[in-house]
Amino acid sequence: MERSPIPVGHFADIGDGLHIHYHEAGPADADEALILLHGSGAGASGYSNFKGNYPAFAAAGHRVIVPDLLGYGLSSKPEVAQFDLDFFVKGVKGLVDALGLKKVTLLGNSLGGAIALGYALASPDEVKALVLMAPGGIEELPAYFAMPGIVAMFDVYKKGLTGADAIREVMRLQLFDASLLSEQTIAERAPIAAIQTQAARSPMNIPNLTGRLHELRCPVFGFWGVNDQFTPPGGAAKLLAHCPEARIVMLNRCGHWVQVEHRGLFNRQCLDFLANG
């Protein structure tokens, strides 16, 4: 990858020879921050997921950190047999500590939502609030593997698709309106997908956290698209039933990427939650 397909931001050393790449906006000296955690998939990165959202949060006065998870984007890609929740949570914890943050609000989409939940359960004193968009970690693994979008993720290689064609085949299912999938996003993701390790192309070990949701001590705000093809929309009812302080917005004509399909609504409602709880 001679030229980076996404803008190059900053790199944080998190120990063990690993670094996290991240973008940052807003007041750099604040010891609280909003951290945006992207989902999985070939070529995923924080910038690709949230480029239409984080500037609005920064403009409202928030310090915003948009990392690439370990194994994704421009962050380190260690050779491990399988990604699991602890692997990702430790990576985010390393970033929080490297930046000297005292309190964080975690905003997570899909895999990023599962990581946000896992982090809040592991380090409850550090987490001010959660914003979850169709998070993983709410079902047993077979329920996810039966979803059309997940099936497509593991089927593209069987079809012989690679590069931009493979990315397009899967990501058209991310959105209710596939015309919103831009060629810019494809161009951002395809080169990064080519340098990911096998673990990023394989099933991950993400446990069902439903039985622990009652332990959450922070407010939870969430979004779920009725037409989601990657995470079962019934997970919204589980969040409401088990989280002590939870509000969920259900959106029709919306797939897995509410922050893209309903950008204005998403940004406004997140900012209202951040301001008023």
Secondary structure by P-SEA (a helix, b strand, c coil): cccccccccccccccccbbbbbcccccccccbbbbbbbbbcccccccccccccaaaaaaaccbbbbbcccccccccccccccccaaaaaaaaaaaaaaacccbbbbbbccaaaaaaaaaaaaccccccbbbbccccccccaaaaaacaaaaaaacccccccccaaaaaacccccccccccccaaaaaacaaaaaaccccccccccccccccccccccbbbbbbbbccccccccaaaaaaaaccccbbbbbbccccccccccaaaaaaaaaaaaaacc
